[in-house]
Amino acid sequence: MKKGFWSEQWYKYRRKKTVAGITFDFLFTVFIISLLFPSSRMFVQSNIIRYSMFQPGINKEVTYLSNDDYNWQVEDLDGNILTISELKGKTVFVNFWATWCPPCVAEMPSIQRLYNAYKEDVAFVLVSQESKGDLRQFIEEKGHDMPVYMLRTEKPAIFESRSIPVSFLISPQGQIMMKKKGAAKWDGKKVQELIDSMMN
């Protein structure tokens, strides 16, 4: 009995490939198809980024915030206004992000773990320009409880960036100890040691 065209192609394919090769081809095909759909695209991209992130490095340049750099406001999901100058004298972690940004989504679990470890000692300010509804939905779906804010005034030039995410770890003296553009592993040993040294 003559084999059908597809049966014959499958037979030739199997003869050339190992089981590992067939598995890789299958997973690659699923990956390509998933990129065609927005909902799965975000999941795939953020997970690829998550497993390729590194810890941020300590700033080589010594940069301090001026009084004006503290003079801006954000609003939390309950409508409370925070003026950043209220955080003077504290260790502050500032992160600019968005729910639609795969690198932002990728680093969020590491920021959550850092928050869990240092929420009593570090002021976390995660800032987005999205709506309160979008932010609340994202936080609830992901199970995060970090303090999320909406920008309410223009941020100072020192925090400007052409891309997100961008994060800043600021000492109690106002020195920018870490500045990182792009996703990073924020709960690593290097970051924790730096925070511990600032607390001491």
trRosetta pair geometry for C-beta under 8 A, 3 or more apart (Angstrom, degrees):
i j d omega theta_ij theta_ji phi_ij phi_ji
3 7 4.5 -130 -176 94 102 120
3 8 4.6 130 108 -62 125 88
3 11 7.0 -24 -176 -7 165 143
4 7 4.5 90 56 9 83 108
4 8 6.8 -151 90 -8 41 88
5 8 5.9 -63 -155 36 27 110
5 9 6.4 23 153 -17 65 107
6 9 5.5 -51 -144 37 36 112
6 10 6.2 38 155 -20 66 105
7 10 5.8 -54 -148 37 29 112
7 11 6.4 33 151 -22 63 106
8 11 5.6 -51 -149 33 32 115
8 12 6.5 30 153 -16 64 104
9 12 5.8 -54 -149 37 32 109
9 13 6.2 35 152 -22 65 108
10 13 5.5 -54 -145 36 31 115
10 14 6.3 31 157 -20 65 106
11 14 6.0 -55 -148 34 27 109
11 15 6.6 29 154 -22 61 107
12 15 5.8 -56 -152 32 31 113
12 16 6.7 21 155 -13 64 109
13 16 6.1 -68 -156 38 30 105
13 17 6.1 -2 161 1 69 121
13 22 7.9 101 143 -103 102 98
14 17 6.2 -73 -134 48 28 96
14 22 7.3 18 -114 -82 67 134
17 21 4.0 -141 -160 93 93 126
17 22 4.9 113 131 -56 135 82
17 25 7.2 -50 -135 -7 152 137
18 21 4.6 102 49 3 73 103
18 22 7.1 -136 93 -4 40 85
19 22 5.8 -53 -149 36 32 111
19 23 6.3 34 151 -20 65 107
20 23 5.6 -55 -148 37 31 113
20 24 6.3 33 153 -20 65 105
21 24 5.7 -52 -147 35 31 112
21 25 6.4 31 154 -18 64 105
22 25 5.8 -54 -149 36 31 112
22 26 6.4 33 152 -22 64 106
23 26 5.7 -54 -150 34 31 113
23 27 6.4 25 155 -15 65 107
24 27 5.9 -58 -147 39 30 107
24 28 6.1 30 155 -20 66 109
25 28 5.7 -55 -145 37 29 112
25 29 6.3 32 155 -21 63 106
26 29 5.8 -57 -153 34 29 111
26 30 6.5 28 151 -17 64 105
27 30 5.6 -52 -148 36 34 112
27 31 6.3 40 150 -24 65 105
28 31 5.4 -51 -149 34 32 117
28 32 6.5 32 153 -19 65 103
29 32 5.9 -53 -148 35 31 109
29 33 6.4 29 154 -16 65 107
30 33 5.8 -57 -147 39 30 110
30 34 6.2 34 154 -25 65 108
31 34 5.8 -55 -147 32 27 112
31 35 6.9 31 154 -24 60 102
31 44 6.5 136 -144 -151 75 141
32 35 5.9 -54 -159 25 32 113
32 36 7.7 39 145 -27 59 97
33 36 5.9 -48 -169 14 42 116
33 37 7.9 16 148 -3 66 101
34 37 6.4 -69 -162 40 43 97
34 40 4.1 -111 -163 135 89 128
34 41 6.6 161 140 -74 75 51
34 43 7.6 -85 175 69 127 103
34 44 5.1 120 119 -45 132 144
35 40 7.6 -97 -61 101 23 97
35 41 5.2 76 -139 -108 48 94
35 44 6.6 -89 -74 68 72 151
36 41 7.6 -172 42 -62 17 109
37 40 4.6 52 79 27 108 105
37 41 6.2 -174 83 -24 48 90
38 41 5.4 -55 -139 30 27 118
38 42 6.8 29 165 -20 62 100
39 42 6.5 -54 -162 27 27 107
39 43 7.1 21 147 -12 60 109
40 43 5.4 -56 -152 39 43 115
40 44 6.0 40 153 -19 74 107
41 44 6.0 -57 -145 39 28 107
41 45 6.0 22 162 -14 66 112
42 45 6.1 -59 -140 41 24 106
42 46 6.0 17 166 -14 63 114
42 100 7.7 -94 -107 -152 127 50
42 102 5.9 -157 -143 -90 61 89
42 105 6.7 50 178 32 99 166
43 46 6.4 -62 -143 39 20 104
43 47 6.3 13 161 -14 59 113
44 47 6.1 -67 -151 39 25 106
44 48 6.4 24 157 -19 64 107
45 48 5.9 -56 -149 35 30 110
45 49 6.4 26 156 -15 65 108
45 102 3.9 -44 115 -140 119 154
45 106 7.8 -95 125 -57 70 117
46 49 5.7 -56 -148 40 32 111
46 50 6.1 41 151 -31 65 106
46 102 4.5 -140 -69 -158 73 78
46 103 7.5 -162 -116 -71 70 19
46 105 4.2 -50 -119 94 142 112
46 106 4.3 -163 -162 -68 72 79
47 50 5.3 -45 -141 28 34 118
47 51 6.7 19 164 -8 64 105
47 106 7.3 -161 -63 -113 19 94
48 51 6.6 -69 -155 41 26 98
48 52 6.6 1 156 -1 63 118
49 52 6.1 -81 -149 48 30 99
49 53 6.5 52 155 -55 70 94
49 102 6.0 133 -2 140 143 99
49 103 5.3 -135 -173 -105 160 64
49 106 3.8 -68 92 -98 114 168
49 107 7.9 -66 129 -41 115 75
49 183 5.2 83 161 40 120 161
50 53 6.2 -36 -154 -8 29 117
50 106 4.2 -149 -64 -160 75 91
50 107 7.5 -172 -107 -67 73 40
50 109 7.3 37 -138 35 127 121
50 183 7.5 -90 -86 164 46 148
53 106 6.7 163 -52 139 128 116
53 107 6.4 138 -116 -93 157 88
53 110 7.3 -129 102 -17 154 155
53 183 5.2 -88 -104 126 117 102
53 184 5.8 144 -173 -148 112 20
53 185 4.5 141 118 -46 111 85
54 184 6.7 -47 79 -139 53 73
54 185 6.1 -93 155 13 11 109
55 184 6.5 63 -149 -179 25 100
55 185 5.0 -61 -74 71 59 98
55 186 7.8 130 -131 -91 69 23
55 188 3.8 -87 -88 54 123 155
55 189 7.6 -62 -86 46 160 62
55 190 4.7 117 148 40 149 126
55 191 6.2 -146 -155 -26 109 96
56 167 7.3 -126 -55 77 158 117
56 169 7.8 158 82 -2 142 123
56 178 5.0 91 116 -168 132 124
56 179 7.9 -170 -176 75 137 21
56 180 3.9 -89 -112 -71 132 137
56 184 4.5 9 -49 -156 93 156
56 186 7.3 16 1 -97 109 67
56 190 7.7 -158 67 99 55 126
56 191 6.9 65 46 -77 92 107
57 178 7.3 164 89 -128 35 92
57 180 7.9 133 32 -88 60 100
57 190 7.8 -46 -111 154 40 151
58 177 6.2 -47 -144 172 85 78
58 178 6.1 -72 -115 -82 44 82
58 190 7.7 -131 -39 171 92 112
58 194 6.5 174 -92 -100 110 139
59 62 7.5 136 116 -84 112 32
59 63 6.8 -80 157 22 153 101
59 176 5.7 64 -21 113 164 86
59 177 6.0 -172 18 177 106 23
59 178 6.0 -162 -27 -96 89 27
59 179 5.8 56 -82 11 116 91
62 175 6.6 -42 -160 -144 75 117
63 158 7.5 166 161 -151 128 121
63 175 6.9 124 77 -155 47 65
63 176 4.7 -12 80 35 104 114
64 173 7.2 -63 -125 129 111 87
64 174 4.9 58 -165 111 87 102
64 175 5.2 -43 -95 -91 74 62
64 176 7.5 -162 -93 -2 23 76
65 69 3.8 -135 -162 88 91 138
65 70 6.0 95 145 -48 131 84
65 156 8.0 107 -146 75 97 158
65 158 6.6 176 -113 90 76 164
65 170 6.6 13 -19 -144 129 134
65 174 4.3 -116 45 -172 92 101
65 175 7.9 -137 2 -71 76 18
65 176 7.1 107 -44 -45 85 89
66 69 4.8 109 49 -4 66 102
66 70 7.8 -134 96 -1 46 83
67 70 6.1 -60 -164 33 38 107
67 71 6.8 42 142 -33 67 110
67 85 7.7 33 -166 -114 70 115
68 71 5.2 -55 -152 23 43 122
68 156 6.3 130 128 -113 83 129
69 156 4.5 -148 -126 85 60 173
69 158 5.1 -3 -124 28 123 140
69 159 7.7 136 -159 -25 94 97
69 174 7.8 114 76 -164 126 112
70 84 5.0 -148 -165 106 62 97
70 85 4.1 97 138 -89 113 69
70 87 7.4 -157 -146 58 108 84
70 88 5.9 15 -136 -68 159 102
70 174 7.8 -71 -56 -120 116 115
71 83 7.6 -13 -140 -171 44 102
71 84 7.3 -100 -42 57 8 100
71 85 6.0 27 -85 -49 54 118
71 156 7.3 92 55 -63 73 115
72 83 7.6 160 86 -150 26 63
72 84 5.4 19 61 9 73 124
72 153 4.9 -153 -152 80 75 111
72 154 6.8 -105 -123 86 118 44
72 155 5.3 81 -173 -116 170 50
72 156 6.0 -135 -29 -25 130 82
73 81 5.6 -6 -171 -171 121 102
73 82 6.7 156 -154 80 68 46
73 83 5.1 -36 -96 -97 87 63
73 84 7.2 -141 -85 -12 34 79
73 152 4.5 -53 106 73 98 115
73 153 4.6 75 37 4 88 112
74 81 7.5 156 83 -154 36 56
74 82 5.3 -15 64 60 84 98
74 84 7.3 69 1 -57 99 91
74 125 6.4 137 30 -163 158 109
74 127 5.6 -105 -113 -108 139 106
74 149 3.6 42 157 160 127 139
74 150 6.5 155 -165 71 79 36
74 151 5.9 -47 -110 -105 83 38
74 152 5.7 159 -120 6 23 97
75 79 6.4 -17 -176 -146 112 31
75 80 6.8 157 -155 77 65 37
75 81 5.4 -32 -98 -97 80 62
75 82 7.4 172 -91 16 28 76
75 149 6.1 138 64 -160 32 85
75 150 5.0 -24 61 58 91 92
75 152 4.8 91 -21 -56 100 127
76 79 7.2 -41 72 27 71 19
76 80 4.8 2 37 55 111 91
76 82 6.8 68 -32 -16 96 113
76 147 6.3 -58 -116 -165 117 93
76 148 7.0 107 -143 77 71 52
76 149 5.5 -53 -86 -99 55 76
76 150 8.0 166 -96 13 10 76
77 132 5.7 134 -136 -155 71 95
77 135 6.3 -146 -92 102 111 118
77 136 5.4 125 -151 -80 136 96
77 139 7.6 -100 -53 25 158 153
77 148 6.1 40 -37 75 110 97
81 152 6.5 -60 -128 36 97 171
82 86 6.4 -109 -166 42 77 133
82 87 7.9 42 171 -36 113 108
82 125 7.4 -148 104 -116 145 112
82 149 6.7 -78 37 -113 123 142
83 86 5.2 105 74 -17 79 100
84 87 5.6 -50 -171 26 57 113
84 92 7.8 69 -162 -150 96 159
84 125 7.1 27 -110 -109 98 169
85 88 5.7 -5 -170 -26 56 112
87 90 4.9 -85 -174 48 74 120
87 92 5.1 77 150 -87 136 127
87 123 4.7 -132 -135 71 123 168
87 125 7.5 -83 -50 -41 164 131
88 174 7.2 -6 -137 -72 81 104
89 172 5.3 12 -174 -166 37 94
90 122 7.4 135 162 -140 100 36
90 123 4.9 68 121 -10 140 117
90 172 5.8 -10 -115 -109 3 82
91 118 8.0 -64 94 169 131 130
91 121 6.5 18 45 142 123 82
91 122 4.7 -57 98 -112 106 79
91 123 7.1 162 86 18 51 74
91 169 7.5 -4 -177 -175 94 82
91 170 6.9 164 -159 85 48 59
91 171 6.3 -28 -109 -137 77 35
91 172 5.7 -46 -55 -51 62 77
91 195 6.3 106 170 -141 159 83
91 198 5.2 108 -91 117 126 139
91 199 6.9 -55 -20 -69 143 75
92 122 7.0 153 -102 -170 20 76
92 123 4.7 -23 -110 67 75 103
92 125 6.5 1 -172 6 102 115
92 168 7.6 8 106 106 93 96
92 169 7.6 167 87 -154 51 40
92 170 4.3 -7 59 57 96 110
93 111 7.8 168 145 -147 139 99
93 114 7.3 143 -111 125 173 132
93 122 5.5 38 -10 162 107 123
93 123 7.1 -180 26 86 67 50
93 124 5.0 -14 66 -111 107 66
93 125 7.0 169 87 27 55 67
93 167 7.0 -7 -174 -171 83 106
93 168 7.4 166 -154 85 41 54
93 169 5.6 -8 -105 -106 75 72
93 170 7.7 -166 -74 21 30 76
93 186 8.0 88 -156 -167 139 136
94 125 4.8 -15 -109 72 71 107
94 127 6.9 0 -168 -1 86 115
94 159 6.8 -65 128 -126 146 125
94 167 6.7 164 89 -154 55 56
94 168 4.5 0 56 54 102 101
94 170 6.9 32 -1 -8 106 116
95 111 6.5 -16 -41 -123 167 150
95 124 7.8 -9 10 -168 108 84
95 125 7.3 164 25 90 64 56
95 126 4.7 -12 66 -116 106 72
95 127 6.9 167 84 23 50 71
95 165 6.1 -9 -171 -167 94 116
95 166 7.6 168 -150 85 52 40
95 167 4.5 -8 -103 -105 80 93
95 168 7.8 -163 -69 24 45 62
96 127 5.2 -29 -103 74 66 98
96 128 7.5 136 -161 -86 56 45
96 155 7.9 -80 -86 -19 132 173
96 159 7.1 126 -38 167 132 105
96 161 6.8 165 61 40 141 122
96 164 5.3 -107 115 -117 90 109
96 165 6.4 161 80 -151 59 61
96 166 5.2 2 48 54 107 85
96 167 7.6 -159 21 -75 64 49
97 101 6.3 -143 -168 55 71 135
97 104 3.8 133 -156 -145 102 126
97 108 7.7 117 -174 -78 163 96
97 126 6.3 -24 27 -171 121 94
97 127 7.4 127 25 70 70 48
97 128 5.7 -50 80 -81 67 93
97 164 5.6 157 -112 174 35 122
97 165 4.6 -1 -94 -104 87 101
98 101 4.4 94 64 -11 91 112
98 104 5.7 144 48 18 52 168
98 128 5.5 127 -98 -139 55 106
98 129 7.3 -31 -93 41 104 77
98 130 6.0 121 -140 -37 83 118
98 164 5.9 91 1 97 96 151
99 104 7.5 -102 -86 100 16 132
99 105 7.2 63 -158 -74 45 102
99 128 7.1 39 -22 -141 79 156
99 130 6.1 -21 9 -12 106 172
99 134 5.7 -148 21 156 150 105
99 135 6.8 -155 -44 -96 124 52
99 138 4.3 -126 -117 -82 127 152
101 104 3.7 64 87 8 111 118
101 105 6.6 168 86 -13 59 83
101 164 5.5 -65 -121 99 169 106
101 165 6.7 145 119 -44 142 77
102 105 5.7 -56 -143 38 33 110
102 106 6.1 39 156 -28 66 106
103 106 5.3 -51 -145 31 34 119
103 107 6.6 19 163 -11 67 105
103 164 7.7 170 75 120 110 60
103 165 5.8 -138 113 9 101 94
103 182 5.8 -79 -176 -157 152 61
103 183 3.9 -138 -169 -38 90 107
104 107 6.6 -68 -153 39 26 97
104 108 6.8 46 150 -47 62 99
104 164 6.0 8 -66 138 119 102
104 165 4.5 132 -96 -53 78 108
104 183 7.3 -135 -63 -85 23 93
105 108 5.7 -38 -155 0 34 122
106 183 4.7 -4 82 -131 117 154
107 110 5.5 -59 -167 43 64 111
107 111 6.0 64 137 -24 85 103
107 165 6.2 -103 42 38 137 157
107 183 4.1 -171 -45 -149 113 85
107 184 5.8 44 -124 47 136 47
107 185 7.4 -134 -130 -80 89 32
107 186 6.4 80 -179 -11 105 108
108 111 5.5 -57 -146 38 36 111
108 112 6.2 41 155 -24 69 103
108 142 6.6 -12 124 169 144 157
108 144 6.4 -70 169 -79 115 145
109 112 5.4 -50 -147 33 34 116
109 113 6.5 34 154 -18 65 101
110 113 5.7 -49 -149 35 35 111
110 114 6.5 38 150 -19 64 103
110 184 7.4 -124 91 106 148 58
110 185 5.1 -142 -132 -150 161 51
110 186 4.5 131 128 39 106 79
110 187 4.5 -143 -164 1 78 98
110 188 7.8 -1 -162 -27 127 75
111 114 5.5 -52 -149 37 35 113
111 115 6.2 40 149 -22 66 104
111 124 7.7 124 174 -148 102 130
111 126 7.2 99 152 -88 149 128
111 146 6.4 2 128 -75 104 164
111 186 5.0 40 -82 54 61 149
111 187 7.7 -142 -66 -44 18 93
112 115 5.5 -52 -148 35 31 115
112 116 6.4 37 151 -24 64 102
112 144 5.2 -116 -96 -124 125 93
112 145 7.7 90 -141 36 102 62
112 146 5.8 -117 -102 -37 68 115
113 116 5.5 -46 -148 30 34 115
113 117 6.6 28 154 -15 63 106
113 186 7.8 152 63 85 90 87
113 187 4.0 -3 93 -89 117 156
114 117 5.9 -62 -153 39 32 108
114 118 6.1 -23 167 25 69 113
114 122 7.9 -41 150 67 96 153
114 186 4.7 -64 -29 126 145 104
114 187 4.6 -142 -57 -87 80 77
114 191 6.7 -44 -114 121 129 139
114 192 7.7 -146 -124 -76 88 84
115 118 6.8 -85 -132 57 22 76
115 119 5.2 47 176 -71 69 99
115 122 7.9 -120 -116 78 53 114
115 124 5.3 -3 -109 -55 104 163
115 145 7.8 -171 120 80 139 71
115 146 4.7 -128 -79 -100 170 99
116 119 6.7 -7 -112 -18 15 113
117 187 7.1 125 5 -138 136 99
117 192 7.0 -39 127 -114 153 113
118 121 5.1 -75 -166 57 80 98
118 122 4.2 29 138 12 117 118
118 192 8.0 -164 -50 -122 125 77
118 195 5.9 -51 -109 165 153 154
119 122 7.0 -65 -103 56 22 80
119 124 6.9 -46 -115 -4 75 123
121 195 7.4 111 107 169 124 111
121 199 5.6 -7 -175 -104 140 127
122 195 6.4 -43 -67 -145 131 126
124 146 5.6 -86 128 -163 146 100
124 147 5.4 141 88 41 94 99
125 147 6.9 -34 -101 98 40 113
125 149 6.0 -21 -163 14 76 137
126 146 5.7 62 -4 126 140 122
126 147 6.5 153 23 91 92 59
126 148 5.0 -45 82 -110 110 61
126 149 6.5 144 74 20 52 78
127 149 5.1 -29 -101 77 68 99
127 150 7.4 105 -154 -135 69 12
127 151 5.5 69 -177 -64 114 86
127 155 7.6 107 135 -75 163 137
128 135 5.8 167 60 -93 140 119
128 148 6.8 -5 10 -174 111 101
128 149 7.5 153 24 82 66 48
128 150 6.3 -44 75 -105 70 60
128 151 7.5 -135 91 -13 24 88
129 150 6.9 92 -122 -155 31 78
129 151 5.3 -24 -91 27 79 117
130 134 4.5 -85 155 78 124 133
130 135 5.6 147 86 -51 110 91
130 150 7.3 -115 64 -111 48 99
131 134 4.7 94 59 7 85 101
131 135 7.0 -157 92 -3 44 88
131 150 7.9 7 -143 -104 18 138
132 135 5.9 -61 -148 40 30 109
132 136 6.1 29 157 -20 67 110
132 150 6.5 -67 -74 -38 75 141
133 136 5.9 -56 -143 37 27 109
133 137 6.3 27 159 -18 63 109
134 137 5.9 -58 -149 37 27 111
134 138 6.4 27 155 -19 64 108
135 138 5.8 -55 -148 35 30 111
135 139 6.2 27 158 -17 66 109
135 148 5.3 -180 177 136 123 139
135 150 7.0 -136 -16 -65 156 95
136 139 6.0 -57 -145 38 29 109
136 140 6.2 23 159 -15 64 111
137 140 6.0 -61 -146 40 26 107
137 141 6.1 24 159 -18 65 111
138 141 5.9 -60 -146 38 26 108
138 142 6.2 7 163 -4 65 114
139 142 6.3 -67 -143 46 24 99
139 144 4.9 -94 -149 67 73 98
139 145 7.4 102 178 -89 110 33
139 146 7.7 -134 -131 50 113 73
139 148 5.8 -128 -71 -6 136 148
140 143 7.6 31 -178 -71 29 36
144 148 7.8 81 111 -44 123 120
151 154 8.0 47 168 -106 119 22
151 155 6.4 -70 -138 -41 125 102
155 159 4.6 -76 153 75 124 129
155 160 7.1 163 95 -68 105 64
156 159 5.6 87 67 11 74 99
156 160 7.9 -110 112 -29 45 85
157 160 5.2 -29 -157 -7 48 122
158 176 7.8 -155 168 -51 119 142
159 166 7.7 144 -176 107 69 124
159 168 6.8 -85 -115 -18 88 146
161 164 6.8 120 94 -73 121 58
161 166 3.9 125 8 -36 169 163
161 181 5.9 178 -153 -108 135 109
163 166 6.8 119 88 -49 66 106
163 181 5.9 78 73 -171 108 112
163 182 7.3 14 115 -64 129 68
165 181 7.7 169 96 -156 53 42
165 182 6.8 65 61 -167 76 7
165 183 6.2 82 39 -80 118 56
166 179 7.4 2 -178 -175 93 82
166 180 7.0 179 -151 91 52 49
166 181 4.9 -13 -106 -106 91 67
166 182 7.9 34 -87 -6 60 38
167 178 7.3 -6 111 117 94 103
167 179 7.3 174 88 -149 52 41
167 180 5.0 -5 55 56 95 94
167 184 6.8 -111 37 32 136 125
167 186 7.3 -79 145 -92 170 127
168 176 5.6 -61 -158 -136 105 102
168 178 6.9 161 -154 88 37 65
168 179 5.4 0 -105 -104 76 75
169 176 7.4 106 70 -163 50 57
169 177 4.9 -58 100 66 97 99
169 178 3.9 32 32 43 112 104
169 179 7.9 -138 25 -61 68 43
169 191 7.2 -167 -76 -145 161 96
169 194 7.1 71 129 114 150 134
169 195 7.5 -95 -166 -76 131 88
170 174 6.4 -14 -179 -144 110 32
170 175 6.9 159 -157 76 64 37
170 176 5.7 -35 -100 -98 77 54
170 177 6.8 163 -111 9 20 86
171 174 6.7 -41 73 29 78 20
171 175 4.4 8 31 51 120 89
171 177 5.3 97 -43 -40 95 115
171 198 5.2 -146 -129 -131 88 128
172 198 6.4 151 -3 175 93 105
176 179 5.5 19 164 -49 125 106
177 194 6.1 153 151 173 139 130
177 198 7.2 -94 -49 -67 161 134
178 191 7.3 -21 -35 -115 167 89
178 194 7.1 92 -35 118 119 165
180 184 4.7 -6 152 -32 157 147
185 188 4.9 68 117 -37 107 113
186 191 5.7 76 -169 -72 53 177
187 191 6.9 -90 -114 64 10 133
187 192 7.3 35 -171 -50 49 109
188 191 5.4 95 61 12 73 99
188 192 7.1 -144 102 -2 37 95
189 192 5.8 -64 -146 43 31 109
189 193 6.0 31 159 -21 69 108
190 193 6.0 -56 -148 35 25 109
190 194 6.6 24 154 -18 61 107
191 194 5.8 -58 -152 36 31 111
191 195 6.4 29 153 -16 66 106
192 195 5.7 -52 -145 38 33 110
192 196 6.2 36 155 -21 66 106
193 196 5.6 -52 -145 36 31 113
193 197 6.4 32 155 -21 64 104
194 197 5.8 -54 -149 34 31 110
194 198 6.6 28 153 -17 64 104
195 198 5.8 -57 -151 36 33 109
195 199 6.4 33 152 -21 66 106
196 199 5.7 -55 -149 34 32 112
196 200 6.4 22 155 -14 66 109
197 200 5.9 -60 -146 40 32 105
